[in-house]
Amino acid sequence: MPILRAVPDNFDPTPGGEAAPARFRRVVRGVEVRRRMVRSVVVVLSGSACLAGCGGTTATVDRALLPGAAVPAAARGACAADKPVRLPGVMYGPSSARSGPGAAVIASGQAARVVRAFWALEERASACDEIAVTDQIEMGPAREFANAVSRGDRAVHAVSLRTVRPLYSVHVYVPFQTGYPARFLAQVVTTTYTRVDLGNGGPPPGSPAVEILVFVRSGLGSPWKAAIDTIRTETTYVDANTVGQNGFEAPPPHPDWVAPSAVPGMLAHYWTEWLDTGHEPVRDPFVPGPATTQFGRQLAASPAFDLSRGSISRAFYYADPALDGLYQFAVDGQNLTCFAVRYHLTLTPAIAGHFLLQDSARTHYGRLLPAGGYSSIDEGGLHQSCALIPTQGSHRRIIIIGMQGGYASESGQTVGSTPL
């Protein structure tokens, strides 16, 4: 995506020419990981102490996760092996032996235990860049983005800026389900990472935050996995969960003015229009906020920034719910739909005969792009979001919650060579 990477500050078309350090950024757990220089406005992800008034089931704080704890240097050697681990039994629960015909596949108390077990594994895997463990406990967009960050760290032999964060409480929203695939929504009250200082008015390291996760289990032989993972750090009001039969979540309501399955595409079109026109779309249905108007203004400025750095950018956003999933829940009588929006970006030199230079430290572009000169660069990525959709057409304003993501793949046409 245009604002999540940057071109060299001093463009040098000479082979082997040096370029001043540039900047790239991606939204990671409520912070933008920044290398070298700072760029433009901070993306602040919308959020509050709870997505829905903390109305779900609460689990106690996990004392083993200390605020801001980085993986000790002595433990990095163990991380380097990057091997699968034996998952706790709760990740496969509840067992079929305790569930009769027509029984719920999971209840709120069990879901909270799944989240706590997941959190301990996921926080260490992120801090250690353990892709094998991430593959065991995440799927879909959540896994794709988390693994891209880990692959980037490993490509430059860097210690991850992701640290082990505290789990202060868990709030789960569990529909009544008797078969698979099954799903539930969770909020983890935690903090942003402690190693990253955003500056420019952004939240300081270790600020309060809420991780919003959608868990999916495909069948009895599979563990629960996180499919969507986003975060919010700015206070907005959403309200409590909607309780249905026997304490389970009510079925998601059906808005009478828009299909929830259409919202990912609507958001993709909204972002693309900001990028193409430089202005906010007319009569869009989205409430102004970090993931809409604030992000849109950065998109509007992106082509000019790219041109000033010696490249022409062409980008667009799109949604593919069939690939990434579409997960609906009932929240305060409204429909909460979680999904991913993808993007594709192509960069080419602004001057004929020049090329785009990735330095040996991989700081001019994303870390997934090897060093070298390129006649074009392609980048693909995604953002994970949830949309709170009113059910009645008289309140046609959608709140977009979170947009965690960034580039997930990079490749290029090397100068005088075949594509990488």
ChimeraX attribute file (.defattr): number of C-alpha atoms within 10 A of each C-alpha:
attribute: neighborCount
match mode: 1-to-1
recipient: residues
	/A:1	27
	/A:2	28
	/A:3	21
	/A:4	21
	/A:5	22
	/A:6	23
	/A:7	28
	/A:8	24
	/A:9	16
	/A:10	15
	/A:11	20
	/A:12	17
	/A:13	18
	/A:14	11
	/A:15	12
	/A:16	11
	/A:17	12
	/A:18	15
	/A:19	17
	/A:20	14
	/A:21	18
	/A:22	22
	/A:23	22
	/A:24	23
	/A:25	24
	/A:26	22
	/A:27	23
	/A:28	21
	/A:29	24
	/A:30	32
	/A:31	31
	/A:32	23
	/A:33	19
	/A:34	20
	/A:35	14
	/A:36	11
	/A:37	9
	/A:38	15
	/A:39	17
	/A:40	11
	/A:41	15
	/A:42	21
	/A:43	20
	/A:44	25
	/A:45	28
	/A:46	24
	/A:47	24
	/A:48	20
	/A:49	21
	/A:50	27
	/A:51	28
	/A:52	19
	/A:53	16
	/A:54	18
	/A:55	18
	/A:56	24
	/A:57	18
	/A:58	18
	/A:59	19
	/A:60	11
	/A:61	15
	/A:62	15
	/A:63	10
	/A:64	10
	/A:65	17
	/A:66	13
	/A:67	19
	/A:68	18
	/A:69	18
	/A:70	21
	/A:71	20
	/A:72	10
	/A:73	9
	/A:74	8
	/A:75	10
	/A:76	14
	/A:77	11
	/A:78	12
	/A:79	17
	/A:80	12
	/A:81	10
	/A:82	16
	/A:83	12
	/A:84	13
	/A:85	10
	/A:86	8
	/A:87	15
	/A:88	13
	/A:89	12
	/A:90	18
	/A:91	21
	/A:92	18
	/A:93	20
	/A:94	18
	/A:95	12
	/A:96	12
	/A:97	6
	/A:98	9
	/A:99	13
	/A:100	10
	/A:101	9
	/A:102	9
	/A:103	14
	/A:104	17
	/A:105	26
	/A:106	22
	/A:107	19
	/A:108	22
	/A:109	15
	/A:110	17
	/A:111	28
	/A:112	25
	/A:113	18
	/A:114	23
	/A:115	28
	/A:116	21
	/A:117	17
	/A:118	20
	/A:119	20
	/A:120	17
	/A:121	20
	/A:122	23
	/A:123	22
	/A:124	22
	/A:125	26
	/A:126	22
	/A:127	22
	/A:128	29
	/A:129	30
	/A:130	25
	/A:131	21
	/A:132	15
	/A:133	22
	/A:134	26
	/A:135	18
	/A:136	20
	/A:137	23
	/A:138	24
	/A:139	20
	/A:140	16
	/A:141	26
	/A:142	27
	/A:143	20
	/A:144	20
	/A:145	24
	/A:146	25
	/A:147	23
	/A:148	22
	/A:149	26
	/A:150	23
	/A:151	19
	/A:152	20
	/A:153	18
	/A:154	18
	/A:155	15
	/A:156	15
	/A:157	10
	/A:158	11
	/A:159	17
	/A:160	18
	/A:161	20
	/A:162	28
	/A:163	24
	/A:164	27
	/A:165	23
	/A:166	25
	/A:167	26
	/A:168	18
	/A:169	20
	/A:170	25
	/A:171	27
	/A:172	29
	/A:173	28
	/A:174	30
	/A:175	28
	/A:176	22
	/A:177	18
	/A:178	15
	/A:179	16
	/A:180	12
	/A:181	12
	/A:182	19
	/A:183	25
	/A:184	25
	/A:185	24
	/A:186	26
	/A:187	29
	/A:188	27
	/A:189	23
	/A:190	23
	/A:191	25
	/A:192	28
	/A:193	29
	/A:194	20
	/A:195	18
	/A:196	18
	/A:197	16
	/A:198	19
	/A:199	12
	/A:200	11
	/A:201	9
	/A:202	17
	/A:203	20
	/A:204	16
	/A:205	18
	/A:206	19
	/A:207	15
	/A:208	19
	/A:209	27
	/A:210	30
	/A:211	25
	/A:212	28
	/A:213	24
	/A:214	24
	/A:215	24
	/A:216	22
	/A:217	22
	/A:218	14
	/A:219	14
	/A:220	16
	/A:221	8
	/A:222	14
	/A:223	22
	/A:224	28
	/A:225	27
	/A:226	28
	/A:227	27
	/A:228	29
	/A:229	30
	/A:230	28
	/A:231	34
	/A:232	30
	/A:233	26
	/A:234	21
	/A:235	14
	/A:236	16
	/A:237	15
	/A:238	18
	/A:239	16
	/A:240	18
	/A:241	25
	/A:242	22
	/A:243	20
	/A:244	13
	/A:245	10
	/A:246	8
	/A:247	13
	/A:248	19
	/A:249	23
	/A:250	20
	/A:251	19
	/A:252	19
	/A:253	18
	/A:254	18
	/A:255	16
	/A:256	11
	/A:257	14
	/A:258	15
	/A:259	10
	/A:260	22
	/A:261	18
	/A:262	11
	/A:263	23
	/A:264	25
	/A:265	19
	/A:266	18
	/A:267	24
	/A:268	18
	/A:269	19
	/A:270	21
	/A:271	26
	/A:272	21
	/A:273	20
	/A:274	21
	/A:275	24
	/A:276	15
	/A:277	11
	/A:278	17
	/A:279	15
	/A:280	17
	/A:281	16
	/A:282	8
	/A:283	6
	/A:284	14
	/A:285	17
	/A:286	21
	/A:287	14
	/A:288	15
	/A:289	19
	/A:290	22
	/A:291	24
	/A:292	21
	/A:293	19
	/A:294	16
	/A:295	21
	/A:296	24
	/A:297	18
	/A:298	19
	/A:299	24
	/A:300	22
	/A:301	17
	/A:302	22
	/A:303	21
	/A:304	13
	/A:305	19
	/A:306	23
	/A:307	15
	/A:308	16
	/A:309	19
	/A:310	23
	/A:311	25
	/A:312	18
	/A:313	22
	/A:314	16
	/A:315	18
	/A:316	18
	/A:317	24
	/A:318	19
	/A:319	22
	/A:320	15
	/A:321	16
	/A:322	7
	/A:323	10
	/A:324	19
	/A:325	15
	/A:326	18
	/A:327	22
	/A:328	24
	/A:329	25
	/A:330	25
	/A:331	28
	/A:332	18
	/A:333	20
	/A:334	21
	/A:335	21
	/A:336	24
	/A:337	23
	/A:338	30
	/A:339	27
	/A:340	31
	/A:341	26
	/A:342	24
	/A:343	22
	/A:344	19
	/A:345	18
	/A:346	20
	/A:347	22
	/A:348	23
	/A:349	24
	/A:350	17
	/A:351	11
	/A:352	8
	/A:353	8
	/A:354	20
	/A:355	26
	/A:356	29
	/A:357	28
	/A:358	22
	/A:359	22
	/A:360	11
	/A:361	14
	/A:362	20
	/A:363	24
	/A:364	26
	/A:365	26
	/A:366	25
	/A:367	24
	/A:368	22
	/A:369	22
	/A:370	19
	/A:371	17
	/A:372	18
	/A:373	24
	/A:374	23
	/A:375	20
	/A:376	20
	/A:377	23
	/A:378	18
	/A:379	24
	/A:380	18
	/A:381	22
	/A:382	25
	/A:383	26
	/A:384	26
	/A:385	26
	/A:386	28
	/A:387	21
	/A:388	23
	/A:389	30
	/A:390	24
	/A:391	18
	/A:392	13
	/A:393	12
	/A:394	9
	/A:395	11
	/A:396	16
	/A:397	15
	/A:398	18
	/A:399	22
	/A:400	25
	/A:401	29
	/A:402	32
	/A:403	30
	/A:404	26
	/A:405	31
	/A:406	29
	/A:407	28
	/A:408	22
	/A:409	20
	/A:410	21
	/A:411	17
	/A:412	22
	/A:413	19
	/A:414	19
	/A:415	17
	/A:416	9
	/A:417	10
	/A:418	8
	/A:419	13
	/A:420	12
